[in-house]
Amino acid sequence: MYGDLFQDEIAKCLVCLGINGASKFQGVKFGIIALMKIEQAPYIIWIHCMAHRTNLEVHNLFSM
């Protein structure tokens, strides 16, 4: 419980989740996002974390 909100109420309000792009998170059938859509938060969308995306691009740029 977080304050006056129960976990189910928080899940119903959750609409976006920032993740690092790993397949365990974004897998279509068994990823965390897919399971959350089925079980708790049907309207959830995910975004690839901009800090992580920037880090990947800088790494790619300097590894050429």
Residue, then its C-alpha position, 0 to 999 in steps of 0.5 A: m500500500y502506498g499512502d491511500l492507494f492500493q496496488d490495484e488502484i495504482a496499476k489502473c492509473l499507470v499509463c506509461l513506463g520507461i524501459n531500457g528496450a530489453s526484450k524481457f520488457q518489450g516482448v510481445k507475448f511474455g514481456i513485462i509490458a505484455l503481461m501488465k496489459i493482460e493482468q493489470a494495466p490494459y492501457i499501458i504504453w512503453i517508451h525507450c528511456m531517452a537517457h539509455r537511448t542516448n548512451l547507446e548512441v554515444h557508445n555506437l558513435f565512439s566505437m566506430 
